[in-house]
Amino acid sequence: MDDRGKKTDALRSWLWVALFAAAFAWVEGSIVVYLREIYFGGTFSFPLVIPWRDGELAVDRLMKIEFVREIATIIMLIAVGWAAGGTPWQKFCLFMIAFGIWDVFYYVWLRVMTGWPESLMTWDLLFFVPLPWVGPVITPVLIALAMIAAGSLIIYYEQKGYVIRWRWFDIVVIAACGLLLIVAFCWDWKNILRIPGNSLYTGIPNPFAWWLFLPVYLASVIYFSLRLYMIVSAGKRH
């Protein structure tokens, strides 16, 4: 297959993955609307209704199913990227693109369905595994946009023939940044769950850990950009 054919295939895969992610985001948003009705009285506001019994978090059968559903969601996004990609890099990048588009459209569709979120600074419960992840809507959207851009750029340059090689050190740095971003989302978990025995835990989110999120986010974006620039500047092609 010539270069034009490869580029066409890559673009077609990108578009199909994007379509899947946008449609899947509607499904995800619908489920969240139902869950909010079941558990939180139809509201998206804090504090969340968190049941405790005898000092322990009461996890009923439906909540256990929800835990697995969240994990299954990630597996589905990985699977579609793996199926659509032709090379290992394409598979991974298409997963990132699927995740990013799914996340952005999740909020777009919720806005269409319910009028929520009111703004990008509205607080949201992002995940509940293994701890509650909370933050302003703009924070997961920023990460999603970075994932879409990074995945698309790598696919673009790979299709142009550049040899994309990530060193083990690069992987460690990006993975560490990802873990620190998760820490920023989970920083206030004890308060969100309102652990019994502490009257200071109101369930109302404290100021977000911007002091951790912003430096780590910017560092990861800058590191990726510089590394990709170095790869392209080296000019190594297949």
C-alpha positions as CSV (number, residue, x, y, z in Angstrom):
1,M,0.0,0.0,0.0
2,D,1.4,3.5,-0.9
3,D,1.7,6.4,1.5
4,R,-1.6,8.0,0.4
5,G,-3.4,4.7,1.0
6,K,-1.9,4.4,4.5
7,K,-2.9,8.0,5.3
8,T,-6.4,7.4,4.1
9,D,-6.7,4.3,6.3
10,A,-5.4,6.2,9.3
11,L,-7.9,9.0,8.8
12,R,-10.7,6.5,8.3
13,S,-9.8,4.8,11.5
14,W,-9.6,8.1,13.3
15,L,-13.1,9.1,12.1
16,W,-14.7,5.8,13.0
17,V,-13.1,5.8,16.5
18,A,-14.3,9.4,16.9
19,L,-17.8,8.4,15.9
20,F,-17.8,5.5,18.3
21,A,-16.5,7.7,21.2
22,A,-19.1,10.4,20.6
23,A,-22.0,7.8,20.5
24,F,-20.6,6.0,23.5
25,A,-20.5,9.3,25.4
26,W,-24.3,9.6,24.9
27,V,-24.7,6.1,26.4
28,E,-22.4,7.0,29.3
29,G,-24.2,10.2,29.9
30,S,-27.6,8.5,29.9
31,I,-26.4,6.0,32.5
32,V,-25.1,8.7,34.7
33,V,-28.5,10.5,34.5
34,Y,-30.2,7.3,35.6
35,L,-27.7,6.7,38.4
36,R,-28.1,10.2,39.7
37,E,-31.9,9.6,39.9
38,I,-31.3,6.3,41.7
39,Y,-28.7,7.4,44.2
40,F,-28.6,11.2,44.4
41,G,-32.2,12.4,43.9
42,G,-31.6,13.4,40.3
43,T,-29.1,16.1,41.3
44,F,-25.5,16.7,40.2
45,S,-24.7,18.8,43.2
46,F,-22.6,18.2,46.3
47,P,-22.7,16.8,49.0
48,L,-23.3,13.4,47.5
49,V,-25.6,11.0,49.3
50,I,-23.1,8.5,50.8
51,P,-24.7,5.9,53.1
52,W,-22.7,4.7,56.1
53,R,-23.7,1.9,58.4
54,D,-21.9,1.0,61.7
55,G,-18.9,3.1,60.6
56,E,-18.5,1.4,57.2
57,L,-19.3,2.5,53.7
58,A,-22.5,0.8,52.7
59,V,-21.9,-0.6,49.2
60,D,-25.0,-2.2,47.9
61,R,-25.3,-4.6,44.9
62,L,-25.9,-1.9,42.4
63,M,-22.8,0.1,43.5
64,K,-20.7,-3.0,43.1
65,I,-22.1,-3.3,39.5
66,E,-21.2,0.3,39.0
67,F,-17.6,-0.2,40.0
68,V,-17.3,-2.9,37.4
69,R,-19.1,-0.8,34.8
70,E,-16.5,2.0,35.2
71,I,-13.7,-0.5,34.6
72,A,-15.5,-2.1,31.7
73,T,-15.9,1.4,30.1
74,I,-12.1,1.8,30.0
75,I,-11.7,-1.7,28.6
76,M,-14.1,-0.9,25.8
77,L,-12.2,2.2,24.9
78,I,-8.9,0.2,24.9
79,A,-10.6,-2.5,22.7
80,V,-11.8,-0.1,20.1
81,G,-8.4,1.5,19.8
82,W,-6.7,-1.9,19.5
83,A,-9.2,-3.1,16.9
84,A,-9.0,0.1,14.8
85,G,-5.2,0.6,14.8
86,G,-2.8,-1.0,12.4
87,T,0.4,-0.6,14.3
88,P,1.1,-0.7,18.1
89,W,1.4,3.1,18.1
90,Q,-1.8,3.5,16.3
91,K,-3.6,1.2,18.6
92,F,-2.5,3.1,21.7
93,C,-3.1,6.5,20.1
94,L,-6.5,5.6,18.9
95,F,-7.3,4.6,22.5
96,M,-6.2,8.0,23.7
97,I,-8.3,9.7,21.0
98,A,-11.3,7.6,21.9
99,F,-11.0,8.3,25.6
100,G,-10.6,12.0,25.0
101,I,-13.5,12.4,22.6
102,W,-15.7,10.3,24.8
103,D,-14.9,12.4,27.8
104,V,-15.5,15.7,26.0
105,F,-18.8,14.6,24.5
106,Y,-19.9,13.1,27.8
107,Y,-20.2,16.7,29.1
108,V,-21.6,18.0,25.8
109,W,-24.4,15.4,25.9
110,L,-25.1,16.0,29.6
111,R,-25.5,19.6,28.8
112,V,-28.0,18.7,26.1
113,M,-29.9,16.3,28.2
114,T,-30.1,18.1,31.5
115,G,-28.6,21.6,31.2
116,W,-25.7,20.5,33.4
117,P,-22.9,21.4,33.8
118,E,-23.7,25.1,34.2
119,S,-20.1,26.0,33.4
120,L,-16.6,24.6,33.0
121,M,-15.9,25.3,36.7
122,T,-18.8,23.2,37.9
123,W,-17.7,20.4,40.2
124,D,-18.2,16.8,39.1
125,L,-17.7,13.3,40.4
126,L,-15.5,11.8,37.7
127,F,-14.9,8.2,38.9
128,F,-15.7,6.2,42.0
129,V,-12.9,3.6,41.7
130,P,-11.1,3.1,44.0
131,L,-11.8,6.5,45.6
132,P,-14.0,9.3,44.5
133,W,-12.3,11.5,41.9
134,V,-13.7,15.1,41.9
135,G,-12.8,18.3,40.2
136,P,-14.1,21.2,38.1
137,V,-15.3,20.0,34.7
138,I,-12.6,21.9,33.0
139,T,-9.9,19.6,34.5
140,P,-10.9,16.4,32.8
141,V,-11.7,18.3,29.6
142,L,-8.1,19.7,29.6
143,I,-6.7,16.2,30.0
144,A,-9.1,14.9,27.3
145,L,-8.0,17.6,24.8
146,A,-4.3,16.8,25.5
147,M,-5.0,13.1,24.9
148,I,-6.7,13.8,21.5
149,A,-4.0,16.2,20.4
150,A,-1.1,13.8,21.5
151,G,-2.7,10.8,19.9
152,S,-3.5,12.6,16.6
153,L,0.0,14.1,16.4
154,I,1.8,10.8,16.9
155,I,-0.4,9.1,14.2
156,Y,0.2,12.0,11.9
157,Y,4.0,11.9,12.1
158,E,4.1,8.1,12.0
159,Q,2.0,8.2,8.8
160,K,4.6,10.7,7.4
161,G,7.2,8.0,8.0
162,Y,8.9,9.3,11.2
163,V,10.2,6.6,13.5
164,I,8.3,7.2,16.8
165,R,10.4,5.8,19.7
166,W,9.6,6.5,23.3
167,R,12.4,5.8,25.8
168,W,11.6,4.0,29.0
169,F,12.4,7.3,30.8
170,D,9.8,9.1,28.8
171,I,7.2,6.5,29.7
172,V,8.1,6.8,33.4
173,V,7.8,10.6,33.3
174,I,4.4,10.6,31.6
175,A,3.1,7.8,33.8
176,A,4.2,9.7,36.9
177,C,2.5,12.8,35.7
178,G,-0.7,10.8,35.2
179,L,-0.6,9.3,38.7
180,L,-0.1,12.8,40.2
181,L,-3.1,14.1,38.3
182,I,-5.1,11.3,39.8
183,V,-3.9,12.3,43.2
184,A,-5.1,15.8,42.6
185,F,-8.6,14.5,41.8
186,C,-8.6,12.2,44.8
187,W,-7.0,14.7,47.2
188,D,-10.3,15.5,49.0
189,W,-11.6,11.9,49.1
190,K,-12.2,11.7,52.9
191,N,-14.3,14.9,52.8
192,I,-16.3,13.8,49.7
193,L,-17.1,10.5,51.4
194,R,-17.8,12.3,54.7
195,I,-16.0,9.6,56.8
196,P,-17.9,9.4,60.1
197,G,-16.2,10.9,63.2
198,N,-15.1,14.2,61.7
199,S,-17.5,17.0,61.7
200,L,-15.3,19.0,59.3
201,Y,-16.1,16.6,56.5
202,T,-19.1,18.4,54.9
203,G,-19.0,16.7,51.5
204,I,-18.8,20.1,49.8
205,P,-15.6,20.1,47.7
206,N,-12.8,22.1,49.1
207,P,-10.8,24.3,46.7
208,F,-9.4,22.1,44.0
209,A,-5.7,21.1,44.3
210,W,-4.7,23.4,41.5
211,W,-1.3,23.7,43.1
212,L,-0.7,20.1,42.1
213,F,-2.9,19.8,39.0
214,L,-1.6,22.8,36.9
215,P,2.2,22.3,37.3
216,V,1.9,18.6,36.6
217,Y,-0.5,19.1,33.6
218,L,1.7,21.8,32.1
219,A,4.9,19.7,32.7
220,S,3.4,16.7,30.9
221,V,2.2,18.8,27.9
222,I,5.6,20.5,27.6
223,Y,7.6,17.3,28.1
224,F,5.5,15.5,25.4
225,S,5.8,18.5,23.0
226,L,9.6,18.7,23.4
227,R,10.1,15.0,23.0
228,L,8.0,14.9,19.8
229,Y,9.8,17.9,18.5
230,M,13.1,16.1,19.1
231,I,11.9,13.0,17.2
232,V,10.7,15.1,14.3
233,S,13.8,17.2,14.2
234,A,16.0,14.1,14.1
235,G,14.3,13.3,10.8
236,K,14.5,9.5,11.1
237,R,12.1,7.9,8.7
238,H,11.1,4.3,7.9
